Amino acid sequence: MTPSNFELTQLFVKQRRGLLQNFSVVVLGGLFTVMAVATQAQTQWPEKPIRFIVPFTPGGGTDTVTRHLAEKITQDTQWSFLIDNKPGAGGNIGMDLVAKAKPDGLTLGMGQTSNLAINPSAMAKMPFDAQKDFVPVALVAEIPMVLVVRTDSAWKNLDDLIRSARAKPESVKQALAGTGTVGHLAGEMLSKKANFKVLSVPYKGAAPAITDLLGGQTDYMFSTPQSVLGMLQGGKLRALAVTSTQRLKVLPQVPTVAEQGYKGFEAVDWKMVVAPANTPTPVLRRLNAAAEKVLNSASFMAQMAAEGSTPIGGNLEKIAAYLKAEQSEWGDLIREAGIKFD
């Protein structure tokens, strides 16, 4: 029997509906596959150790904080970190490597006040643009400087140092953890306020600078508490002043520079984890969340406090605003003081 037009139409509709259903299954199956792959990729990130560049030598304040943070994040996430010390040029060499790295979240740098806020205004030439080549990941801590001398030094307080420096201009030697560091700028600020001149001797990090200070090749140094606390407690160094507005809990007997006749004096370093510009925001948020968990933990806070540091933290938006404000404020201070580094 020949099928009627109605029957042919019904058959066509059923066949078309079947084709559409099959097509939907294929499309949905493909979408689920893509979603599964994307989810798996996100779960597996990072697929290899994260390179964490420290732009100073091992043993200094920046290196110590970086290793503490990486160790705690590893405990929480099982991510692996490769700490890579690349010192030189006040931290600019290491940070330049970060700026030019692939923006995939697998290369981070521990930036600080010197190479992200001071050097861009104080140096005529920079290998990177501090405002455009990095994106903040985590704001770790604020750290004041400690002015230290050997225990056999004749200087018992800040006035002793200043009188000697005024009596013999440029004969007193100041050790620097690097050109353009907060310690360097603190020394420049003090010499301008107190009207004396010294010879600054730059090193590739705090550790070699302290070694030469202990050996008598230099006379004093502005250093982070982490770098010198053990030697202060062991009687190898003596602290004459701290550069914060308040005395440090770990060094309560040491007066501030401001207390000793230089009102308003303050020079505080900060540490900020950064990634290359254009690193994907989801990766940045994942890194920030991991760091925030550590920064807000009681154990990390206690560890930082014992070393004279204050953990800060904050989401991506907050720390981006912090960096922008610091770059502006340090830039204004440097220009007003007429400070320039080679």
N, C-alpha and C positions, 0 to 999 in steps of 0.2 A: 504494500500500500504506500502510495506517495504521501509524505508528510505534508500537512497543511502549512500555510504561511505562519500561523500562530505557533505551531509546534517548532518550526524552524527558528522562529524568533526566540522562543524559550530556551532552545538548545544553545543558541548563540550567547544568550545572557549568562547561562550556567557556565559555559566555557570561559567567557570573559571574566566572570567572578572568580573562577578557579585560578586563572592566570594572575589576577590581581592579588589573590591571597598568597599564591606562591611567591610573587614578586615582593610582597610585604614581608614574608618570612625571610627572604634573602637579604633585603635591606636592613631589617631589624637585626638579623644575625650579624651582618657586617658592622652595624653600629655598636652592638654589644661587644664585638671583637675589638673594635677601635677603643671603646671605653675601657675594656679590660686591659689592653696593652698600655693605655695612658695611665691607668691606676697602678699597674704593675711598675711602670717607669718611675712614677712619683714615689711609690713605696721603696723602690730600690735606690733612689737617690740618697746620698752620693754613691755612685757605683765604684768609686776609688777614693783613696785618701785625699782629704782636703789639704792643699798646700797653704800653710799659714806663715806668711813672711813677716819676720821681725827685722826692722831696719837698723838694728843695733847688735852689738856683740852679746854672746851668752853671759848671763850673770848679772846684767843690769836690771833696772826697774821695769823697763818695757818687756824684756825677755821673761822676767819672773811672772808678771801679770798674765802674759800670753800663755805660758805653760800651765798656770793654775786654771785659767778659763778653759783651755782645750781639754785638760784632764777631766774637769767636772762635766763638760758637755759629753765627752766620750762615755763617762759612767752612766749618763742619763739616756743617751741615744745609740750607743755602740758605733757611732761614726769614728773613723780614724783620721787623725791629723798628723801631718808632717811639718814639724817646726823647722823653718828654714831661715837662719840668720844671714842677713845681707847688709852688713854695716857700711857706713861711709857717707860723706857729704851731709852730715846732720840728719841722716835718715832718708835723704832724697834718692839714693841709689836703690834701696829696697822698695820704696814706695813707687818708684818709676816702673819697676818690674810688675807691681800690682796693677798700675794704670794701663799697662800694655798687655796684660794677660787676657785670655779668653773670658768673656763675661758669662760664665756658666755656674758661678757659685763655688767652683772647685779651687779658686785661688782667692785668699783673703790676705789682708795686711793689718797689722796693728799700728794704725796711725796715731799721732799725738799732736799736741799743740805746735811743736816745732815745725813739722813738715806739712801740716794741714792749715796752719793759721799764721805762724811767724815768718817762716822762710819766704812764702809768696809775696810778702810785703817788704821784707828786709833784703832779699837777694835780687840782683839785677836780672839774672837768668835762672829759670827753673826748667827741669826736664819734663815737667808735667804741669797741667792746669789743675790746681787743687780744688777749684770750684766746679769744674766740668768733668774731670776724669775719674771721679770716685762717687760712690753712693754709700751712705752710712748703713751699717748693719747693726751695731750695738755700741752704746755708750757705756764704757766699762767703769771708770773710776776717775776721781780727781786726786791729785797728789802734789803736795807742796814740796819745796826744796829745803834742804838742810845745808847750811854753810859749815863745812868741816875743815879742821886742820889736824896735823899730827899731834899726838899727846905730848911730844917733846917741844912743841912750838912755844915761843915766849908769849904768844897772844892768848889772853884769857877771855877776851870779850871782843865785840865788834869794834869798839873804839881803838883797841890796841892795833888791830889790823889796819884800820884807816890811817892812824897816825904814822905807822911804818910806811904805808904806801905813799902818803903825802911827802914824807921825808926823802924818799928815794923813788921818784917817778919812773915807772916802767921797769923797776928792778924786781918787784914782787911778781911772782908767777901764779896765774890762775889756771887750773886744769879744767878742761871742758870735755863733757861726754861727747860732744860734737858741735860743730858750728851751727848756730841757729836754734839750739835747744833752749828750753826754758831756763836751764841753769846758766847758759850763756847770756840770755837776755836779762836774767836777774842780776848777773855780774855787771852788765852794761848799765842797768838802771841804778844800781848802787853806786857805781863809780861816778855817774853823772850827778846824782843827788848829793853825794858826799865830797865831790870835787877832787878826785884822785885818778891816777892812771896806772894801770897794771899791764903786764904782758900776758895775753891769753894764749894758752897752748891747747889746740884742739886734738882730740883723739877719736877713734872709731867707736867708742862706747864707754860706758861708765867703768867697766872692769879694768881696762888698761889705764884709764885716767887715774883711778884710785891706786893702782899698783905703783905708778910713778909718784903719786902724792906720798904714799908710804915710804917710797925709796928716797925721797928728798929732792926729786927733780923739779917738783912744783911746791907751792906753799899753801894753797887752799883750793876749795872747790865747792860749788853749789851742786848737790847731788840729791837724788830721790832717797827717801827713808829706806826703801827696800835694799838699795845698794850698799848702804853704810851702817845700818842698824846693828848688824852682828859685830862690826869692828868698833862701834861706839860702846856696845855692851862689853866687848872684850878688852877695852882699854887701849886700842890701837889708834883711835881717832877721838877728837874732841869736837863737840858741836858748839858753835858760837851763836847761831841764830837760825830761825825758821822763817820761811817767806809767806806763810799763811797769816790771816788776820788774827787767828787765835792760836794759842800754844797747842802742840800735838799731845794727845793722850799718851802716846808711847814715849814721848820725850817732854814730860811736864816741866822739867827743870830748865829747859832751853827757852829763852825769851825770843819773841818775834823781832824782826828787823824794825817794825813800827814802834815797838816798845822801847827801842834803843835810840830813839831820836828821829826816826824817819817816818813820820805819820803818813798813813795811807799806802805804805809800801806793801805790795802783794804780787806774787808770781806763782801761779798754780798750774801745774801740768795736768793734762787729762789724756786718757787713752780711749781711742775709738776704733772699733773694728770696721774696716771698709772693704768694699768689693769694687771691681772695675765698673765703670758706668755701663748702663744698658743690661746689667744682670737682671734676669726676669724677676718681677715683683713677687710671685709665689715662692720662689727660692729664697729671696730676701726675708720674707715674712717667716719662713720656716727656720732660717738661721737666727733671726731675731727672737723668735719664740724660745728656741733652745737656749740662747744666751740669757734671756730674761729669767728663765727658770733658775739658772745658776746664780745670777746676780741678786735675785730675791731670796736665795736660800740662806738660812741662818749660818751655816758652816762657812760659806764664801764670805759673807759679811764679816764674820769674826776673823777670818783669815786676813782680809784686807785691812781691817781695823788694827790688827796686831802689827801690820807693816806700815801703818801711817796713812793708808789710803781710805777713800770714802766711795763705795759703789754708788753708781748713779742709775743707769738703766733708762728705759723709755721705749715707746713704740717707734716705728720708722719715721712717722711724721714729726714727733717730738724731737728726735735726735737730729733730724735734718735741719730743723729750726735752730737748734742749739749750735750746730756747726756753722751755720750762716751768721749767727750773732757773734760767735767767737772770732770768726774771720774778720768781721767788720770792726770789732772792738780792738783786737790786736793790731790790725792795720792802722787804725787811728792813733793808737799809742806809739807805734813805731815811727810813723810819719811826724808826729808831734815832737818826739825825742830826737829825730834826725838820725836814727840808727840804721846803718847799712852794713851788710856782710859781703865779703868777696865771694 
